[in-house]
């Protein structure tokens, strides 16, 4: 049984927005990580800083996962 395709509202190359979710291929993780390292956390309030570090950790986990799969 196949799951019906989600409706695509916006698409740019491999980036997809279906009206609720943003689908981004994992090869963008390195780009996100590079951009995030340039963020000045000193100018963030505490709530934003917490969100920033959670997102950065998520991106790092993706990169670690990809690397572990590559090294097998």
N, C-alpha and C positions, 0 to 999 in steps of 0.2 A: 504494500500500500504506500503510495507516495503522498507526502505532505503537499498540499497546494502551495504554490508560490506566493510569497508575500507581495503585496502591491508595492511597486517601486514608485516613489513620489519624485525623487531626485536621484540622478546618477551622473557621476563624473569619473570616467575611466572605471577603475575598480572600486570607487567609493560609492556607497549606496545609502540612501535615507528612505525608509519605508513609511514615514509619517510618525513613527514611534522610536525606532532604533536606527543607529548609525552603524553600518557594517564597514569596517576598515580592515583591509588585508594585513596580516601580521608583519609583512615586510616594512610597514610604516613604523613599527615599534622603535627601530633604531633612530629614525628621523625625529619621532616624538621625544625620545630620550635626549638626543642632542639639543633640541630646543629647550627642554625642561632644565637642562644644566645651566642655561644662561639666565634663568629666572632669579631675580633678587628677592629672596625670601624675607629679607629685613623690612621690606615695604608692605608685607602682607599682615592682615589682622590674624588673630589666632585661629579662627574658624577656617579661613582660606588657606592658611599654612597647613593645617591638618589635612584638608582636602588635597592640597598639592602633594604632600608626602605620601598619602594613600595612593594617588594616581601614579606618582613616580615609582612606588613600590610595585604596583600592578604592571607597569611597563617593564621594570627590571625583571619581574617574574616571567613575563612573556619572553624576554631576551634569554633568560637562563633556560627556560624550557626548550626554546628553539635550539640553543647551543647544545643542550644535553641530547636532543634527538639527532643532531648533526654528528655528534661524537660517537654514536653507537655503531 
